Amino acid sequence: MRVPILMYHSVTDRPNSATKPLAVRPSMFESQMTYLKDRGFTPLTLGDLVATLYGTGGAPTPDRPVVVTFDDGYADFHTEALPVLERLGIPATVFVTSGWLDDAGPDAAGRPLDRMLTWSQTREAASCGVEIAGHSHSHPQLDQLSDADLRQELRRNKALLEDKVGRPVATMAYPYGYSSARVRREVRKAGYWAACAVANALTDDGADVMALPRLTVGRSTTMDRFRRAVEGRGVPMIYLKERALTKGYAVVRRTRYGLRHVAGRE
């Protein structure tokens, strides 16, 4: 069984220049969620999907599973997306960048691209059945960090989320979708048991649980493209450009980190 894990960011009619490419209009988001509901998909949180596909309890896989995820933790998740999800009974997973939150205070880190959730809104989302998951503390390219900085980014994010929200955090997503074998090892050591990349492909029980692929949903995603993607029709062709760019840049990042590592030892 192939499962679409959908990757959203901002849901707004008024995105800024930084978030616009990945900002979905609220009316389009509602149409997309309504399509999932009407077509008999079974929405799951990422944690529930992983437990179903990789767990040992033998729970049957539901009909037409789908996972709706949001990266970063923008404030419009609370104002625009959450009401639609609640009305339609669709659970979701939000990957939160803890240092970006609007009231992060002394824990503030990085440069948020737009207005972000507050801690109280994050807790409210969790109380509505939303899975709160990790997305690093300051949103760096994790595969370019030193080992010490990488551990700090992962563990500080997880600790803050668990302390402020009051629930275990077991899943995460890599900022920009970037990871490496070294990053994935540290993610496991930090206590996560599943993680999402991007990859723009469907997932199944043969996928690496520490690099689960997702499908990008952005401003240019038409309803026709959305329908074909979630139904699994021609996904490689739908995301041909995105997949090519991802593979090419992965080579660049590996080379860049290797050169830094060598330079640091000289």
Buried (B, 14 or more C-beta within 10 A) or exposed (E): BEBBBBBBBBBBEEBEEEBBEBBBBBEBBBBBBBBBBEEEBBBBBBBBBBBBBEEEEEEEBBEBBBBBBBBBBBBBBBBBBBEBBBEBEBBBBBBBBBBBBBEBEEBBBBEBBBBBBBBEBBBBBBEBEBBBBBBBBBBBBBBBBEEEEBBBBBBBBBBBBBEBBEEEBBBBBBBBBBBBEBBBEBBBEBBBBBBBBBBBBBBEEEBEBBBBBBBBBBBEBEEEBBEBBBBEEEBEEBBEEBBEEBEEEBEEBEEEBEEEEEEEEE
